[in-house]
Amino acid sequence: MTQHYSFLQLIRQAINHHEGWKPAWNSVEPKDSYDIVVVGGGGHGLATAYYLAKNHGITDVAVLEKGWIGGGNTGRNTTIVRSNYLRDEAAHLYEFALKLWEGLSNELNFNVMFSQRGVLNVGHSLQDMRDIERRVNANLLNGIDGEVLGPSDIQKIVPLLDCSPQNRYPVLGASWQPRGGVARHDAVAWGYARAADRLGVDIVEHARVVEIPLERGSHSVEGVVIEHDGERKFIRARKVACVTAGNSGVLASLAGLKLPIESRPLQAFVSEPLKPCLDTVVMSNAVHGYLSQSDKGDLVIGAGTDGYNGYGQRGSFEIIEETAHAICELFPAFSRVRMNRQWGGIVDICPDACPIIGRMPVPGLYFNCGWGTGGFKATPGSGFVFAHTIAEDHPHPLAAPFGVERFHSGALIDEHGAAGVAH
Amino acid sequence: MLRIYCPYCESVRDEDEFHCVGEAHIKRPERPDELSDQAWGEYLHFRTNPRGEHREIWHHVVGCRQHFNVVRDTETYEIKSVYRVGEEPSSAADSDA
């Protein structure tokens, strides 16, 4: 039985010199068959398993992770959470997720360090400002908090931001979502893993799916073949749910499908730790950079995606240069800050920059993918609506517009560039 | 930084002279009026997105401004071959990139 985390527990463990703590979850050997197999042990996959168990009472579930929990994109993003999307469909989905974020630490009994320090999306041109006003008004109509700020208000919130009018890209204003913020990204994976494990879900690490066999007659999913401990093993499953971000195309091809997705590295860096100097999230589409300061003090900086497909978890050099330009344009004071680490995560980009959540043409196969550069913020909502979609075999109302059918019907949700989609 | 051989300039240049247009050899439907929604969707949006060899179109955007094809490994980023539009890939067309 998992320990309940509380102040009392902390005192109890302290008396025993902290030697009584048990692992937060157990990585187990897989059984021969499950009701539902979730492929991908990132935040979205673990959240899916958790809500399957909690909301739908389905506990005969395995989460298969090819690496280790928290080692994929969940631990590689820049941890920004916001819901100020332009289109109704997207705004409702992300706002639903944001509401779940607000109670997540309590729900999971795990501190995900969700900090609603506000998100500024800065505008540098007249068109930027028109878009920002339109988006903020759309947000208000959808019940999402937002405000349009002028340079003097922005300067009060972020004193280090260069708002002088002589800049090449002057700061003309910004949208401000006070309920937005950041969370500790790997704690989200750990928290969901622990909570799902508690409810009876099997978490299997170092298990890579190498085949998705289909039944001969019905062409429905039979299960998955995994590579685990150097051996191949077949796991029978009634339903297979793939939540594998950048590797979605690879998984789809195992079932003989193609997706409207291309995979590219998205980069991020962190600097050396600094004294507290930035207590909010600043994003700019026009100069293309976004940053926040973590509780450790390092600046967490996000960059753009490479201009071509790739599965190398590093990203190209031009992007580093472009991002450094952007950060120095916004914050000249940071020009002398040294960077500690740089990395890339493989993101799955849809033509309309919106996710694909739902059933696939193969019966029993479900995909939750295409979150592209902005999936972290949606983690709780994504898992919630995807679990519903799998359990009921019918899309959750919030997920209904995000079926893969939209690429045939033409009902795309045009978020690209419309919202503050700087990831 | 990729170093890409442009078959028109006949020289190897840095990646930032180029723009990747996307997957190559996607044929525009010959009879668009007769196409089903399914087929239009496939043509417009669905891509192979392989982990491994990928055939793609590159544009020498700040050079000769010509389009050409590249076979590149998306995992190792090795450029396997470069060939002009209308040609098929062959190992003889290998660049020294």
Interface residues (C-beta under 8 A of the other chain):
Chain A: N247 G249 V250 S253 K258 L259 P260 I261 E262 S263 G307 Y308 N309 G310 Y311 G312 S316 F317 E318 P351 F407 H408 S409 G410
Chain B: M1 L2 E15 D16 H19 C20 G22 E23 D37 Q38 W40 G41 E42 L44 H45 F46 R47 T48 N49 P50 R51 H54 E56 R72 T74 E75 T76 Y77
